[in-house]
Amino acid sequence: MSGIRQVGSRVVYENPWMLVREDEIERGDGSRGVYGVIDRPDFALVIPVQDDGFVLVEEFRYPIGRRAWNFPQGARPNREDGDPEELARMELAQETGLRAGKLQHIGFLHGSHGSSNQGFNVWVASELEQGPHDREPEEQDMRQGFFSRVQFRDMVLRGEITDDSSVAAYTLLTLRGL
């Protein structure tokens, strides 16, 4: 039993990427409150592995006002559902031009479970073949680079990689001994 029951809900804001709603709730003790929820589709995060390192992408991230490195990741347009592996392959190819001969699912995580229902599947891509990328208009300034595992770790420790999803995926990769 969750101890919280939804008694009402209203959409506050909606666009092709998210829906924000305000839920009226009742707690187990009968008291009422409001809970704001960001409803977003699950996304795929791909760790492209080659030569004991990773391919990362960098782009300007408007909400934080700076460029940032992270593993390739993304969701389907218009909050659509679909096959998670197909999404992972699509995001990898779109952002980097890489095609994975082997794609291994290593887990599912939530990035902000206190405010959003969005989660992400983590994939390890190997046996990589380079092809053309097909970036979306929002990704037009994106670039990519190769970083050794040591370089990646050091970039996290220096605060150069701050994307929580990439750091969590790296941790999952490490915990799995991959």
Secondary structure by P-SEA (a helix, b strand, c coil): cccccccccccccccccbbbbbbbccccccccbbbbbbcccbbbbbbcccccbbbbbbcccccccbbbbbcbbbbbcccccccaaaaaaaaaaacccbbbcbbbbccccccccccccbbbbbbbbcccccccccccccccccccccccaaaaaaaaaacccccaaaaaaaaaaaaacc
